[in-house]
Amino acid sequence: MSHKKPEIKFKYLFNYGYNPTYVNGAQGGFSPRGEMVINFYLERQPLPEAICHEITPEGAIGQETSVEPSDLAKTMVRFIDTGVVMSHENARVFHAWVKS
């Protein structure tokens, strides 16, 4: 007579708006309660707020004359859309899962 081990089934329910997000970095640390806080971001070049061009005598768009903000070329954006907070124990389990 074989004894079947107890088991449990987890059903996954997804929020209607569920949409996986690409990330290429993370920043975080620990909260005062010892929970791990991870903020995921997408690092990219910023988009300008405005660009001005001269108008040629023919009425066409000519050369770029200015960009707002003026330091656009020296700036990077880290867009944070998602963050995770987990207990120390869950962080250990997550680490083991990622390592495997």
Steps between C-alpha positions, in 0.01 A plus 500: 500500500657825389461816704454811294675806643272792581500766234359843438410668173560874453282673243640821354266795462618794295385858532321609181772760443787249546774592256859383559750784494856488370756622753876531472588605853396517862566716803403431858596409850337402827212671677511582872302177551770295329297442184677504166385785274583470129405765243535381142577751229551537127809709433491698178584829338238767577258645250514876450227725637535718191724545195520818290593501131558785261266536207669508160412766240297230325291449814649160593636395835869584519778442748438447869566821693431399862385216723319509836635415746841630396687214678304230314813348339662454845195344668370146543154401624425213737127445460366314803168325439517205738624437850501194724512472877573161654599351831856387565388136481323554167812679369707190593254273319499732198881501496509119509247487216701744283824310568354163399 
